Amino acid sequence: MDNLALESWIDTHKIMDRTLEGFWVTFNNYMKESPEEISLFFDELNLEDIKPSIDTIEYKTIFHSDYQIVDSHYSQQVISTLDIYYKKKRE
C-alpha cells in the first residue's frame, strides 16, 4: 500500500478518531473496574489533565509461518499508537 492509499484509508475509516475514542472507552472502563489501582497511580485524578496524543499509524506486513502468502488478509495490519500525557508529563 502506498502512502496516499494509506492516508486515504486512515481518513475513510477515521482511524485517529477511533484510536482516541478507544483510549477513552478503555480508560473509563479501567476507572470503573479498578478504582483501587487508580488511587495508587493518581493522587487526585482530573480527567482534564489526561491528554492522549496519536504517536504513529503504521502499515505492516507480517510474515506468519502458517500463512506463506505475503498479501494474504492475515498478514496485513494497520497499527495506531498513542502517547498519554498526564499533567503535561508523558506517561
N, C-alpha and C positions, 0 to 999 in steps of 0.2 A: 504494500500500500504506500503510495507516495504521500508527501506532506500535505498537499492540497486535498486529497481524498480523506486523509485522516482528520484534517481540520474541519472539513465538511461533515464528516461522521460525528465528530465531537459536538459540533453545533446542532446537528439534526437530533441527536439523542440527549442533548442538554447534560453532557457528562459533568461539567463543572458544577452546575446547579444540583445535580443528583448526588455528587460526591459530598457537597456541603450539607445537603438535606440528610443524607445518610449518616453523616457525623452527628448531627443534632438528634436524630432519632435514637442512635446508639447511645449517645451521652445521656439523654433524658431517661432512657431505659436503665442505664447504669445507676443514675441517681435514685431511681425508684427501687431498684433491686438490691443495691448495696450502699445504703446511706451510711453505714458504719465505715466503709472504706473511704467514702467521700470526706468524712470528717477527719480521717487520718491524713489525707493528702491536701486538704484545703481547710485553712483555719476558718475563714468566713467566705464562703463561695458566693461570688456575684457573677452571674452569667454574662453580664456586660463586659467583664474582664477577660472573657474567653474569646479569642479571635482565631478561628481556623482559616488557613490560607492554602490555596492549591499550590503544591510544590511541583509536581510533574504529572504529565499524562504521557504515557508511552505505549507504543505498539510493539508487541513481542511475538516472535515465532518460537515456540517451544518444541524441542525435539523429544518426543516421547518414545520410549522403546516399544510401546505397544502400537504406536501409530507411526509408521515409517514414511508416510506421505507428508511432506513439509506443508503443503497447502490444505491439509485436512482441517475440518471445523474444530477439531480437538486441539490443534496446535496453535491457534490464534488467540491472542489475549490483548486487551487494552487495559492498562493498569493506571489508576489515578491515585496519587498520594497527596497527603496534605500535612502541613506543619500546624501545630497548635501553639498559640501564644497565650500565655496567661499573665496578666498584668505586664504586658509588653516584653515578656521573657519567653523564649522558646522552650517548650516542654517536650 
